[in-house]
Every structure is written in structure tokens, then in C-alpha cells.
Amino acid sequence: MGVVLGAIADDFTGATDLANNLVRSGMRCVQVIGVPEAPLTLEDVDAVVVALKSRSCPASQAVSESLAALDWLQAQGARQCFFKYCSTFDSTDAGNIGPVSDALLDRLGAEQTVMVPAFPINGRTVYQGHLFVGDRLLNDSGMQHHPLNPMRDADLVRVLSRQSSRKVGLAPRQVLAQGPEATRRHLDALSAEEVCHVICDTLDERDLEVIAEAVVDMPLVTGGSGLGQVLPEQYRRRGWLAEVTEAGRLSPSGGSALVLSGSCSRATLGQVDHFLAHHSGFALDPLSLDEGPSHLQAALDFARERLADGGPVLVYASADPDRVKAAQAVLGTERAGQLVEAALGNLARQLVVEGVGRLVVAGGETSGAVVSALGIRTLRIGEQIDPGVPWTQVPLEGDRAPLSLALKSGNFGGPDFFTRAFEVLP
């Protein structure tokens, strides 16, 4: 039936997060890295997710790349466009969620879109326009310490209003509770008042289902991956999507197991601690990386030795906020991040050549660096490890089994994610 949904994700882990939910809901999905230069050649694809690295770049660059992705997706015949950003609405007052959404609306000739960052199963909910992480407001969840996009305001209407000159409104829970028709009428009323961006309250899966039914005919929807798990059913009801079994089937895996972690989120720090209680790990230090190649070589030697013993092995730059700030104070925020990303990308490239076939990467920026270093352009999306995180696969040269790759958003996964991920891989 062709491509039904074309998605634009502002980072690599966010892309796999969305693709994971689409597969779990019965859509055959591929993820492409950056905007392809050629048309899609695969036939058994219902959804395509274009993974950009546009969350923290200048707003003008994010807009340009997102519009290029939209043009390519429309050329593939996508019926609906989905702008995917993080469920914690990672952004600054300059963007990039507002500017990109404005530009996509203009290119599509659309008057309105919805903002649905919530992912209730992962503890991301919205009430009266305020974003919660678990039982904490966004600005008290640890996200206020994010090194690139610190989120110090939980009121998303207010946050988005600082990013866009267009009107921002709210679809409150009281309206959603009345069902899809009432929600659609509310959106129409806001549109009559020239409200372009509508933050949607979302407390549970039923709210997501109501929103999906209300917005399935919109040219553009935006949000986190929670919305992605309920849209496919709406496509099937309209006859756009056939029933598919085992949409996430992957080939058998092989090779040694490696974890690379650059995220400094609370969830990832807990996962690092859990892993180190059972397996080996090497801590990367930005200050030492800045002094020359010896520190990176030490990490490479450590990983080689432990992988030869059977692994899995962890190399990590994840650290608590005080250590991160100390390194940034010396090196600058951008330089510290670049050093870590380059080191982890180099490790991935070298160790995959040497036999790593199962690779877990934690952190959006880190995932972007690793995927770029490996030269990956297309990923087939497989089964879920934890909510929001699937295994993916990419072919390797020669007779080796495909590289199995899990790109984990920093905030996602249970405490034992780094060890359990390899246990659930076929």
C-alpha cells in the first residue's frame, strides 16, 4: 500500500523510539540516517523515520534539514507527517521545536498541528499543559540539569510561546474525556481563533487513542513516540494499512557485545552502576581526552581485552552533574561534548571492524556520533527491549551476521537495561 507515515525525528534515539512503537503496532518500518539522496527502494515498508541530529543545532539549520526531510518523505508518498521530538520537550527559548513546527506547517499549507510529547508508559504525562516525569514536574525531574537543553519550565504552553510567534493553545483533559468528536470540535474552535499549536493533555493510553482518532487526518502531527503507538490503528480503520504479522522480525545476531554510554541522565547513571556491579567498565574523562590520544587508546585496549574474554563490556562518559560541570568549566560545553562523542564514535568504528556484532548505545548525541562514525544510512527496526528502545539491524560487509544495534535515549530503560538487552536479542 506504500508509505503511510513519514516521520522526522530530531535525534537518532528519538527516531528509533518512534520506529519501535510503530513496529509494535504492526507497521513495517525503516529508519534512515539523514535525508537520502535517492528514492526508497524497499517495497515492504509502511513507515519511514528520517533521523536527524537537529535537536540542539542552530534553529535555522534544524529548519533547513527538517524541510529537506519533509520534501523527501512527500516524494515517497507519505500520507501524514510526524515531527518527533523528545518526551521531555528538550529545547531552548530559541527552539528548535517551535521554529521547525512553524516551517513544516508552512510547507504543508496546514493551519494547525498538535503537540503530544506524552508517553504515559514511560512516566511522561501532561496535565493542564504541564509536563510531568513520573510524579515530578519537568523542571524538578533532573532535566533542569541537562547539559545542552536544560528544562526549567514545565508549562509547555509557555515554553512553546517563547519559541514561536504563532498562537499556542491547550486541549485539556476535560475535553479529551468527552471523546474524539469533542476533541476535534475543540481543535476546530481553536483553529478559528488562529491557534496553530495545541498542547494536548495526556494522562493515559486512552487519552492517546482519543487524540489519534481526532488528528489522523491532519497533514502534520508532532510529539513523542507515545502517539506513534496509537496512530497505526487509525490508519487501518481508514484502509491505509494492511494487517502484518511479525513486523519486527530480525536476523539472528552474532559477534561480541559492547555498551557505549555518553548520557548523563539519572536513568543511565543507574544503568551504568548496575552494569558495573556485574561486568567490566572503563570511564572516559573529557579532560584526559583533551590531553592527547593515550586515554582513548587505553579505553580501546581495555575493551579489546575484556571482549576477548567474552564481554559484554561498557565504555562510558556518563557522570553526575557536578563532574560534568567541572569538565565544561575547563573545556567549554561544546568542546567537552565533542571530545566524548568523537571518542565513542572512534571506539565503535574500530571495535565493530574487530568483531563487535551487538552494540548498545546510550544517549541521543552519543547515538548520533556512533551512527555517523559507522557510516550507517538505513536501519531495519526490530523487537522492543524496553518501552521506547528496540533492537535494530544493519548489514555488514562480508559473511558476518548483521550488526545488531540498540540506540537508547538517556532517560529510557530499567536499571538492568545494559545487561538484559543482550539477553532478549535473538
FENNOR-V858900 format. One record per helix or strand of 2 or more residues. SS is the DSSP state (~ for helix, > for strand). FROM is the first residue (numbers start at 0). TO is the last residue. Records with the same first field share a line. If there is no record, write none. Layout:
SS=FROM-TO, FROM-TO
//
This chain:
>=4-8, 28-32, 46-50, 79-83, 112-115, 123-126, 129-132, 135-136, 166-170, 194-199, 219-222, 255-260, 279-282, 312-315, 355-361, 377-385, 388-393, 402-407
~=11-23, 58-74, 96-107, 119-121, 137-139, 142-144, 155-160, 172-175, 179-191, 204-214, 227-236, 265-275, 285-289, 293-307, 320-330, 332-352, 363-373, 416-423
//
